[in-house]
């Protein structure tokens, strides 16, 4: 067998240096694209929850939902440009002119203040000897130049609408494809990490996820709330340029600490220089009223909105945040301002990880606690789960699969199962793991839902749960017991090998969108057809079709009773004059109906058209997708792809089985 030779250390070093040089060249050569690409990534990240919600509640495919969202977004952008764009530009120009007027009057104001001492109660302030040359000679010209450049940019923006639209179209196109394939991209990035470091990558992703959620989605929500509130309050008070102030407030919310002071100070200056107001107050009194309103809004933000919207995800010193925001603005402009906070927090997490690896320290604090648990293992008690365990279950599952675990939806049904058993692993009164045993037929069982809290993994809790459930299986009469797991769960594979399980199938999950038109040669089975259907199933080509039936992600043999259940539920069909057989069940995917294949028998070389017509049948059953957990056999996979199906997971599904029957044939294996 010819194998590819390994690269030497020198070759690896040369290749890495070449890649770094090439990447640096492209960054310098195409640096103009960096900011738009970053904005596209941010836009896709922000719109992902909206698209997910549409697919769940409107039964739309992801592509259609993305198209709808971007259609609405394009209309909003065009409306903003055509309608409010000129108004906003005029108001921003007025705000900047007011600020420039104030800056130009500062020297005269300082001269007036220093002309004679200021008396404040018992205190006398004499500014005649103060040196204000630094402010007059350096800071004021710099402020004038900065405001002048912003004014010129705004003036040029009106004539650069075409360029703006071009970059906006680029951002929309890139973000469209990112958003449409975001799940695939996330999984591809994780699989690109070497397997030995994949758990570290997953842990880093779990810790960084809340930070980016808070600073992109949370900060955007806070920005919209404060921008709207500030604009409304300024309008009610009669402050000029309220719309521009609202926009400033929304944008400057991304500038930590300093942002609120800047837009509040701008509103106070406008109030001071405003010639009149509907309240009939003099300028100084009106300025004080506006300052009080701005201060009240900041109090509400700091004490009510910020803790609830943002939480405490950053844990970065404000001075570092301010410095990072200013550096980000100077390097990348608006994207630098938006991303400065999460980038600093991300750098902090990676810095801690790198520091730990450089000095051979544990990178995760809770793993240090786990090590102490391993050295002094606590007493683990396996017992039946109780209703009082629901809180511990919700805390545990919220840490898995980004909070999308299915267990909370079935927990009550599992507890109410009269023939099943739900086991809980308890340490010092807290449930830290659980597993479910379900009876499918008198001699068939299914083990599912095995979970262990991440902080307690490595204590053999999973092994104790499995062994306890196996004891319950034997006490319940034994027979055949099965479970399914991902091909990437190496620890589960080793556990199955150690406890006498054998792998009986390797499956691939394939899905396709439904079709609302086309041929559909399916006819429902009647109860009198059960015998013929069961005979067809038993005489199918065993090398080509799996041996087990999938009934809600629980695999078992097809019995007369189970087939009768499919027929009664009208989930059994003949295909093309009884040349094929289809059994299916209803499920949910992303809170939308899904048409799932339980079993299928197809004539030779006719599987692709049968599956293609099944997509039409699924549409008539009001499902938004069709899915098949099929044997991972090249001929079957090719037929499914020709019918429009695509692989949903990169990993495979392994089905394991154990039997206590003395005549059980351990050589039997249907993974083909």
Buried (B, 14 or more C-beta within 10 A) or exposed (E): EEEEEEEEEEEEEEEEEEEEEEEEEEEEEEEEBEBBBBBBBBBBBBBBEBBBBBBBEEBBBBBBBBBBBBEEBEEEBEEEBEEEBEEBBBBBBBBBBBBBEBBEEBEEEBEEBBEEEEEEEEEEEEBEEEEBEEBBEEEBEEBBEBBEEBBEEBEEBEEEEEEBEEBBEBBBEBBBEBBBBBEEBEEEEEEEBEEEEBEBBEBBBEBBEBBBBBBBBBBBBBBEBBBEBBBEBBBEBBBBBBBBBBBBBBBBBBBBEBBBEBBBBBBBBBBBBBEEBEEEBEBEEBBBBBBEBBEEBBEBBEEEBBEEBBEEBBEBEEEBBBBBBBBBBEEBEBBBBBBBBBBBBBEBBEEBBEEBEEEEEEBBEEBEEBEEBEEEEEEBEBEEBEEEBBEBBBEBBEBBEEEEBEBBEEBEEBBEBEEBBBBBBBBEEBBBBBBBBBBBEEBBBBBBBBBBBBBBBBBBBBBBBBEBBBBBBEEBEBBBBBBBBEBBBEEBBEBBEEEEBBBBBBBBBBBBBBBEEEEBBBEEBEEEBBEEBBEBBEEBEEEBBBBBBBBEBBBBBBBEEBBBBBBEEEBBBBBBEEBBBBBBBBBBBBEBBBBBBBBBBBEEEBBBBBBBBBBBBBBEBEBBBBBBBBBBBEBBBEBBBEBBBEBBBBBBBBBBBBBBEEEEEEEEBBBB
